[in-house]
Amino acid sequence: MTRPLRVLAVDDVAPALVELVRLLRASPQVGDVAEAGDPITALRLIQAGPFDVVFLDISMPGMNGLELASLLARMTDPPMVVFVTAYEEHAASAYGIGAVDYLLKPVSAERLAAALTRVRRFSAPDTAPAPAPVDALAAVPVELAGRTRFVRRDDVRFVEAQGDYVRLHTPTGAHLVRIPISRLEEHWQHAGFSRVHRSYLLAVPAVRELRSDLSGGLLAHTDVGDVPVSRRHSRELREHLLEAATRGAFEPPGGRAAR
């Protein structure tokens, strides 16, 4: 039988902490649950540990949850971190630190169960890797003034559909190519590209941060522009961001991460 998880819940708001602890203790996946009302107490408990996962609020006095998670990441064998917050805008930063999940308050029992299942998956021993898919369209031919040049997939930050064409946005400019966006999605999804809008295909490792536009919609910010994210694709994008963060696949300053 799989060992129950050892969990630490951290929140400076007492009613929120009580409710989170109640949900955790009611879960069959959880064994011991400790609690802390501030980051310093949490740090002491973690150092005395061990814990499998820390459910961590972000907005706290003295040291916020992102700062505490950054400290934990420097440990030799850190616990996994799941953020529990009322603020959606910190998601990209949380994923960048390597959070396993990002829960918005109020947290339901079903959503908490999904987060615990994710913790289980990331803590499971590595299995043999699946065979690598056959690469396709790693470079796309672009016709310009009677000459053909090739745009490398790794240089593309996002793809914009324009009728029967797509425009490939790269740091050196935008390139128009006659190819359906659905075909690029089919061939590029294994390489870190995700459909985030009916008209946009996004290189997930190129995302610098998530922003809200003036109408309350979601934008994925890259170094060559912002990409609109439709409501129905927003959760999927956050899932992909989390997975990219845990693989260390985010773009470093100056270029896309090597694959």
MIVEXSE-389353 format. One record per residue (C-alpha): x, y negated, z; residue number from 1; chain. Coordinates in Angstrom, 3 decimals, decimal comma. Layout:
% MIVEXSE-389353
X;Y;Z;NUM;A
...
//
This chain:
% MIVEXSE-389353
0,000;0,000;0,000;1;A
1,213;-3,502;-0,793;2;A
2,337;-5,417;2,274;3;A
0,043;-8,328;3,255;4;A
1,456;-11,762;2,551;5;A
3,012;-13,892;5,284;6;A
1,659;-17,398;4,788;7;A
2,293;-20,893;6,150;8;A
-0,399;-23,579;5,695;9;A
0,701;-27,222;5,920;10;A
-1,632;-30,244;6,032;11;A
-1,632;-33,367;8,194;12;A
-5,456;-33,641;8,057;13;A
-6,731;-31,355;10,807;14;A
-10,151;-30,424;9,298;15;A
-8,513;-29,600;5,950;16;A
-5,881;-27,468;7,685;17;A
-8,532;-25,598;9,708;18;A
-10,528;-24,813;6,553;19;A
-7,456;-23,683;4,606;20;A
-6,353;-21,402;7,446;21;A
-9,880;-19,978;7,673;22;A
-9,896;-19,127;3,955;23;A
-6,425;-17,584;4,140;24;A
-7,260;-15,409;7,147;25;A
-10,414;-14,204;5,411;26;A
-8,416;-12,983;2,413;27;A
-7,553;-9,266;2,275;28;A
-4,281;-10,191;0,563;29;A
-3,040;-12,152;3,590;30;A
-1,575;-10,866;6,833;31;A
0,025;-13,396;9,167;32;A
-0,983;-17,053;8,830;33;A
0,957;-19,827;10,565;34;A
0,042;-23,498;10,412;35;A
1,787;-26,863;10,629;36;A
0,333;-30,359;10,811;37;A
3,409;-32,152;9,505;38;A
6,424;-31,451;7,243;39;A
9,029;-31,388;10,040;40;A
7,154;-28,713;11,976;41;A
6,700;-26,820;8,718;42;A
10,421;-26,965;7,981;43;A
11,263;-25,587;11,436;44;A
8,805;-22,729;11,021;45;A
10,143;-21,917;7,549;46;A
13,730;-21,873;8,819;47;A
12,634;-19,454;11,568;48;A
10,485;-17,522;8,989;49;A
10,364;-15,645;6,846;50;A
7,250;-16,545;4,834;51;A
6,223;-15,273;1,429;52;A
4,381;-18,440;0,436;53;A
3,704;-21,951;1,745;54;A
0,360;-23,628;0,977;55;A
1,393;-27,250;1,028;56;A
-0,437;-30,585;0,994;57;A
1,255;-33,402;-0,955;58;A
0,181;-36,649;0,691;59;A
1,700;-36,585;4,194;60;A
3,494;-39,223;6,282;61;A
7,261;-39,224;6,728;62;A
8,030;-36,591;4,096;63;A
5,527;-35,698;1,398;64;A
4,881;-32,207;0,115;65;A
6,921;-32,676;-3,070;66;A
9,957;-33,711;-1,020;67;A
9,550;-30,740;1,308;68;A
9,207;-28,359;-1,635;69;A
12,405;-29,793;-3,138;70;A
14,225;-29,029;0,115;71;A
12,850;-25,490;0,168;72;A
14,055;-24,910;-3,396;73;A
17,634;-25,312;-2,160;74;A
17,310;-22,386;0,242;75;A
18,984;-19,096;-0,592;76;A
15,696;-17,192;-0,461;77;A
12,922;-19,805;-0,456;78;A
9,241;-19,004;-0,005;79;A
6,966;-19,589;-2,965;80;A
4,973;-22,820;-2,901;81;A
1,319;-23,421;-3,721;82;A
0,249;-27,058;-3,550;83;A
-3,183;-27,893;-2,143;84;A
-4,095;-31,520;-2,754;85;A
-6,870;-33,928;-3,654;86;A
-4,687;-35,607;-6,291;87;A
-4,562;-34,162;-9,805;88;A
-1,829;-36,502;-11,084;89;A
1,029;-34,754;-9,243;90;A
0,587;-31,488;-11,154;91;A
3,475;-31,964;-13,604;92;A
5,887;-32,855;-10,787;93;A
4,721;-29,838;-8,784;94;A
5,247;-27,493;-11,712;95;A
8,659;-29,050;-12,322;96;A
9,708;-28,151;-8,786;97;A
8,633;-24,576;-9,480;98;A
5,277;-24,305;-7,712;99;A
3,427;-21,043;-8,258;100;A
0,037;-22,772;-8,374;101;A
-1,668;-26,126;-7,863;102;A
-5,053;-26,180;-6,114;103;A
-7,388;-29,142;-5,959;104;A
-9,432;-29,767;-2,804;105;A
-11,970;-28,584;-1,895;106;A
-10,588;-25,095;-2,474;107;A
-13,021;-22,251;-3,068;108;A
-12,418;-18,702;-1,898;109;A
-12,352;-17,561;-5,540;110;A
-9,704;-20,106;-6,544;111;A
-7,608;-19,239;-3,492;112;A
-7,831;-15,540;-4,382;113;A
-6,541;-16,334;-7,881;114;A
-3,601;-18,254;-6,396;115;A
-2,752;-15,359;-4,082;116;A
-2,880;-12,961;-7,012;117;A
-0,442;-15,226;-8,856;118;A
1,850;-15,180;-5,816;119;A
1,719;-11,379;-5,899;120;A
2,602;-11,331;-9,572;121;A
5,603;-13,630;-9,196;122;A
6,882;-11,721;-6,166;123;A
6,621;-8,302;-7,828;124;A
9,903;-6,641;-8,898;125;A
10,945;-7,373;-12,452;126;A
9,878;-4,793;-14,996;127;A
11,549;-3,946;-18,263;128;A
11,118;-6,791;-20,758;129;A
8,718;-6,318;-23,631;130;A
10,192;-6,223;-27,114;131;A
10,759;-9,699;-28,502;132;A
8,199;-10,715;-31,125;133;A
9,349;-11,185;-34,683;134;A
10,245;-14,843;-35,174;135;A
8,498;-16,721;-37,970;136;A
8,645;-20,244;-39,324;137;A
11,561;-21,121;-37,038;138;A
12,244;-23,878;-39,567;139;A
9,663;-25,542;-41,804;140;A
10,547;-26,796;-45,316;141;A
9,674;-30,444;-45,931;142;A
9,569;-31,927;-49,439;143;A
10,707;-35,536;-49,719;144;A
11,585;-37,419;-52,925;145;A
12,311;-34,229;-54,825;146;A
14,514;-32,803;-52,087;147;A
13,799;-30,064;-49,571;148;A
14,943;-30,271;-45,989;149;A
14,168;-27,993;-43,076;150;A
12,739;-29,192;-39,769;151;A
13,715;-26,887;-36,914;152;A
10,886;-25,741;-34,670;153;A
12,974;-26,538;-31,563;154;A
13,134;-30,195;-32,668;155;A
9,331;-30,529;-32,855;156;A
7,651;-32,076;-29,806;157;A
4,091;-31,858;-31,096;158;A
2,103;-31,171;-34,244;159;A
-0,795;-33,330;-35,431;160;A
-3,385;-31,962;-37,874;161;A
-4,262;-34,202;-40,815;162;A
-6,704;-32,415;-43,121;163;A
-4,894;-29,632;-44,964;164;A
-1,569;-31,017;-43,699;165;A
0,189;-31,318;-40,368;166;A
2,554;-33,995;-39,169;167;A
5,550;-32,688;-37,225;168;A
6,662;-35,216;-34,601;169;A
10,388;-35,071;-33,788;170;A
12,937;-37,481;-32,252;171;A
14,150;-38,340;-35,771;172;A
10,705;-39,127;-37,138;173;A
7,435;-37,574;-38,299;174;A
7,302;-35,159;-41,234;175;A
4,216;-34,287;-43,276;176;A
3,877;-30,626;-44,271;177;A
1,138;-28,828;-46,195;178;A
0,262;-26,020;-43,790;179;A
-2,820;-25,415;-41,582;180;A
-2,329;-26,149;-37,898;181;A
-3,956;-22,777;-37,135;182;A
-1,125;-21,016;-38,987;183;A
1,537;-22,865;-37,023;184;A
-0,291;-22,037;-33,801;185;A
-0,287;-18,357;-34,736;186;A
3,454;-18,281;-35,441;187;A
4,677;-20,744;-32,806;188;A
2,682;-19,818;-29,715;189;A
5,338;-17,277;-28,646;190;A
7,930;-20,086;-28,783;191;A
6,258;-22,310;-26,177;192;A
3,666;-24,159;-28,277;193;A
0,105;-24,497;-26,998;194;A
-3,075;-25,780;-28,654;195;A
-4,198;-28,636;-26,389;196;A
-6,708;-30,302;-28,700;197;A
-8,571;-29,501;-31,906;198;A
-5,993;-31,607;-33,759;199;A
-2,835;-31,108;-31,677;200;A
-0,316;-28,350;-31,016;201;A
2,114;-29,184;-28,203;202;A
5,606;-27,932;-27,338;203;A
5,042;-27,258;-23,632;204;A
8,750;-27,576;-22,612;205;A
8,779;-31,092;-24,116;206;A
6,162;-32,419;-21,653;207;A
7,663;-35,052;-19,364;208;A
4,508;-35,756;-17,369;209;A
0,707;-35,741;-17,498;210;A
-1,095;-39,082;-17,536;211;A
-4,650;-40,371;-17,529;212;A
-5,776;-42,662;-20,338;213;A
-8,098;-45,653;-19,923;214;A
-11,197;-43,493;-20,364;215;A
-10,089;-40,922;-17,783;216;A
-8,891;-38,367;-20,330;217;A
-5,636;-36,450;-20,004;218;A
-2,469;-37,251;-21,970;219;A
0,699;-35,144;-22,180;220;A
3,672;-37,497;-22,381;221;A
6,678;-36,532;-24,519;222;A
9,728;-38,525;-25,564;223;A
8,162;-39,195;-28,988;224;A
4,641;-40,085;-27,899;225;A
1,529;-39,093;-25,967;226;A
-0,671;-36,168;-26,925;227;A
-4,375;-36,077;-26,006;228;A
-5,466;-32,977;-24,094;229;A
-9,095;-31,954;-24,403;230;A
-11,000;-31,114;-21,250;231;A
-11,411;-27,463;-22,200;232;A
-7,648;-27,073;-22,754;233;A
-6,425;-28,947;-19,656;234;A
-6,414;-25,972;-17,270;235;A
-4,682;-23,767;-19,856;236;A
-1,988;-26,410;-20,368;237;A
-1,329;-26,582;-16,623;238;A
-0,980;-22,799;-16,590;239;A
1,568;-23,014;-19,417;240;A
3,434;-25,819;-17,630;241;A
3,673;-23,717;-14,499;242;A
4,971;-20,731;-16,437;243;A
7,537;-22,916;-18,230;244;A
8,706;-24,325;-14,904;245;A
9,188;-20,902;-13,360;246;A
11,234;-19,842;-16,406;247;A
13,358;-23,014;-16,266;248;A
12,208;-23,878;-19,781;249;A
11,493;-27,587;-19,353;250;A
13,276;-29,978;-21,664;251;A
16,445;-31,474;-20,136;252;A
17,325;-35,145;-20,755;253;A
18,480;-35,453;-24,352;254;A
16,909;-32,397;-25,926;255;A
14,798;-29,267;-25,803;256;A
15,887;-26,440;-23,521;257;A
17,681;-23,594;-25,209;258;A
15,639;-20,450;-25,696;259;A
//
